[in-house]
């Protein structure tokens, strides 16, 4: 981190122990170390909320102080208490904390990036000429469900996969479906998404099924 000539194996060190190393000077490389640090807020809380005895004691309800209020007061000694060695903490001079993701941010993560979760499912269904639509209310409920599970953006995929599991099996088998709509009931009640059928497609599928039935008979 402070700058040195590091020997880096180009193809992994364990599988190719006899390979030649590439020397990399880390002097001008910016190192950013990040993580979830689950439970760090409890260490900060115990440092800040030192209880005193007396008539002038100011009682603070812990429920009034949110996670973001604690985490923004993080200091290097909290990280050492958490378990990081002082030699590493001393070489990372800047400590930056991030706020918890709110409903608006989680919805953006689901729909806006290039490889957003919703776009991935829309692309998969597009191969079968089927449109996929999530209502605004459904997106809000998915975001809130992820917040309730305290998993942040990581929890979004599990929730959406739970909703879309049957759809991904049923849509390729039913050529008459032209659109799938995920509503709020899919999130709150576990209901199946709504299927919109194309009349022309449905008629062709029915004719094909009758034709195949006659052949098998």
C-alpha positions as CSV (number, residue, x, y, z in Angstrom):
1,X,0.0,0.0,0.0
2,X,2.8,2.4,0.8
3,X,4.5,1.6,-2.5
4,X,6.7,-1.3,-3.4
5,X,7.7,-3.6,-6.3
6,X,5.2,-6.4,-6.0
7,X,5.6,-9.7,-7.9
8,X,2.3,-10.6,-9.4
9,X,1.7,-14.1,-11.0
10,X,0.0,-13.6,-14.4
11,X,-1.9,-16.9,-14.3
12,X,-2.4,-17.6,-10.6
13,X,0.2,-18.7,-8.2
14,X,-1.0,-22.2,-7.1
15,X,-1.6,-23.9,-10.4
16,X,1.5,-22.6,-12.1
17,X,4.2,-22.3,-9.4
18,X,7.1,-22.2,-11.9
19,X,5.8,-19.3,-13.9
20,X,7.6,-16.0,-14.2
21,X,6.2,-13.1,-12.1
22,X,5.3,-9.7,-13.4
23,X,6.7,-6.8,-11.4
24,X,4.2,-4.0,-10.5
25,X,5.1,-0.8,-8.7
26,X,2.3,0.1,-6.4
27,X,3.6,3.6,-5.7
28,X,0.9,5.4,-7.9
29,X,-1.9,2.9,-7.3
30,X,-4.9,4.1,-5.2
31,X,-6.1,1.4,-2.9
32,X,-9.7,1.5,-1.8
33,X,-10.8,-1.1,0.8
34,X,-14.5,-1.6,1.4
35,X,-16.9,-3.9,3.1
36,X,-20.2,-4.3,4.9
37,X,-18.7,-4.4,8.4
38,X,-21.8,-5.8,9.9
39,X,-22.0,-5.0,13.6
40,X,-19.7,-2.0,13.5
41,X,-22.5,0.3,14.4
42,X,-22.8,-1.6,17.8
43,X,-19.2,-0.8,18.6
44,X,-19.7,2.9,17.7
45,X,-22.9,2.9,19.8
46,X,-21.2,1.6,22.9
47,X,-18.4,4.2,22.5
48,X,-20.9,7.1,22.1
49,X,-23.6,6.2,24.5
50,X,-21.7,6.1,27.8
51,X,-24.3,5.9,30.5
52,X,-23.9,8.2,33.6
53,X,-25.8,8.3,36.9
54,X,-27.4,11.4,38.2
55,X,-30.3,13.8,38.1
56,X,-28.9,15.6,35.0
57,X,-28.5,12.4,33.0
58,X,-29.9,12.8,29.5
59,X,-31.6,9.5,28.5
60,X,-31.5,8.7,24.9
61,X,-33.8,6.1,23.3
62,X,-31.6,3.9,21.1
63,X,-34.6,3.5,18.7
64,X,-34.4,7.3,18.0
65,X,-30.9,7.0,16.6
66,X,-30.7,5.3,13.2
67,X,-27.9,3.2,11.7
68,X,-26.7,6.1,9.5
69,X,-26.3,8.4,12.5
70,X,-24.0,5.9,14.2
71,X,-21.9,4.8,11.2
72,X,-21.1,8.4,10.1
73,X,-19.3,8.8,13.5
74,X,-16.9,5.9,12.7
75,X,-13.3,6.4,13.8
76,X,-10.1,4.4,13.3
77,X,-10.3,3.0,16.8
78,X,-13.7,1.5,16.1
79,X,-12.2,-0.4,13.1
80,X,-9.4,-1.7,15.3
81,X,-12.0,-2.8,17.9
82,X,-13.9,-4.4,15.1
83,X,-10.9,-6.6,14.3
84,X,-8.7,-4.9,11.7
85,X,-5.0,-4.8,12.7
86,X,-3.6,-1.3,13.5
87,X,-0.8,-1.7,10.9
88,X,-3.5,-1.8,8.2
89,X,-5.8,0.8,9.6
90,X,-2.8,3.2,9.9
91,X,-2.0,2.9,6.2
92,X,-5.6,3.8,5.2
93,X,-5.8,7.5,6.2
94,X,-9.3,8.3,5.0
95,X,-12.4,6.6,6.4
96,X,-15.5,7.2,4.4
97,X,-19.0,5.9,5.3
98,X,-22.0,5.4,3.1
99,X,-25.6,5.9,3.9
100,X,-28.1,3.0,3.8
101,X,-29.9,2.5,0.5
102,X,-33.4,3.9,0.5
103,X,-36.4,2.9,-1.6
104,X,-35.6,5.3,-4.4
105,X,-32.0,4.1,-4.7
106,X,-33.0,0.4,-4.7
107,X,-35.5,1.0,-7.5
108,X,-32.8,2.8,-9.5
109,X,-30.5,-0.2,-9.1
110,X,-33.2,-2.5,-10.4
111,X,-34.1,-0.6,-13.5
112,X,-31.5,2.0,-14.6
113,X,-28.0,0.4,-15.0
114,X,-27.0,-1.2,-18.2
115,X,-27.2,-4.7,-16.8
116,X,-30.0,-3.9,-14.3
117,X,-31.8,-6.9,-12.8
118,X,-35.2,-6.1,-14.5
119,X,-33.5,-5.5,-17.8
120,X,-31.9,-9.0,-17.6
121,X,-35.3,-10.6,-17.3
122,X,-36.8,-8.5,-20.0
123,X,-34.0,-9.5,-22.3
124,X,-34.5,-13.2,-21.5
125,X,-38.3,-13.0,-22.2
126,X,-37.6,-11.0,-25.4
127,X,-36.1,-14.1,-26.9
128,X,-39.6,-15.6,-26.9
129,X,-41.1,-12.3,-28.2
130,X,-42.7,-11.5,-24.8
131,X,-42.7,-8.1,-23.1
132,X,-42.1,-8.0,-19.3
133,X,-43.5,-5.1,-17.3
134,X,-43.1,-4.4,-13.6
135,X,-45.7,-1.9,-12.2
136,X,-44.3,1.1,-10.1
137,X,-46.1,-0.3,-7.0
138,X,-44.4,-3.7,-7.5
139,X,-41.0,-2.1,-7.7
140,X,-41.6,-0.1,-4.5
141,X,-42.7,-3.2,-2.7
142,X,-39.7,-5.2,-3.8
143,X,-37.4,-2.4,-2.6
144,X,-39.2,-2.2,0.8
145,X,-39.0,-6.0,1.1
146,X,-35.2,-5.9,0.5
147,X,-35.0,-3.1,3.2
148,X,-37.0,-5.2,5.7
149,X,-34.6,-8.2,5.2
150,X,-31.7,-5.8,5.8
151,X,-29.8,-7.2,2.7
152,X,-29.6,-4.0,0.7
153,X,-29.2,-4.4,-3.1
154,X,-28.0,-8.0,-2.6
155,X,-31.5,-9.0,-1.6
156,X,-33.2,-7.7,-4.7
157,X,-32.2,-10.7,-6.9
158,X,-33.6,-13.3,-4.5
159,X,-36.9,-11.5,-4.3
160,X,-37.3,-11.0,-8.1
161,X,-36.2,-14.6,-8.8
162,X,-38.9,-15.8,-6.4
163,X,-41.5,-13.9,-8.4
164,X,-40.2,-14.9,-11.8
165,X,-39.4,-18.6,-11.1
166,X,-42.6,-20.0,-12.6
167,X,-42.7,-17.4,-15.4
168,X,-39.3,-18.5,-16.8
169,X,-40.6,-22.1,-17.1
170,X,-44.2,-21.3,-18.4
171,X,-43.5,-18.6,-21.0
172,X,-41.3,-20.6,-23.4
173,X,-44.0,-23.4,-23.4
174,X,-46.9,-21.1,-24.2
175,X,-46.3,-19.3,-27.5
176,X,-49.6,-17.4,-27.1
177,X,-48.3,-15.1,-24.3
178,X,-47.3,-11.7,-25.5
179,X,-46.8,-9.8,-22.2
180,X,-46.1,-10.6,-18.6
181,X,-47.1,-8.0,-16.0
182,X,-45.8,-8.2,-12.4
183,X,-48.1,-6.4,-10.0
184,X,-48.1,-5.5,-6.3
185,X,-50.0,-8.8,-5.5
186,X,-47.0,-10.8,-6.8
187,X,-44.9,-9.3,-4.0
188,X,-47.4,-9.1,-1.1
189,X,-49.5,-12.2,-1.7
190,X,-47.2,-14.4,-3.8
191,X,-49.7,-14.3,-6.7
192,X,-48.6,-15.2,-10.2
193,X,-47.8,-12.4,-12.6
194,X,-50.6,-11.5,-15.1
195,X,-50.3,-13.0,-18.6
196,X,-51.6,-11.1,-21.6
197,X,-52.3,-13.3,-24.6
198,X,-52.2,-12.5,-28.3
199,X,-55.4,-13.6,-30.0
200,X,-53.7,-14.5,-33.3
201,X,-50.9,-16.4,-31.5
202,X,-53.4,-18.3,-29.3
203,X,-55.4,-19.4,-32.3
204,X,-52.3,-20.7,-34.1
205,X,-51.2,-22.6,-30.9
206,X,-54.7,-24.1,-30.6
207,X,-54.7,-25.2,-34.2
208,X,-51.2,-26.7,-33.8
209,X,-52.2,-28.6,-30.7
210,X,-55.3,-30.0,-32.5
211,X,-53.1,-31.0,-35.5
212,X,-50.6,-32.8,-33.2
213,X,-53.4,-34.5,-31.4
214,X,-54.8,-35.9,-34.6
215,X,-51.4,-37.2,-35.7
216,X,-50.8,-39.0,-32.4
217,X,-54.3,-40.5,-32.6
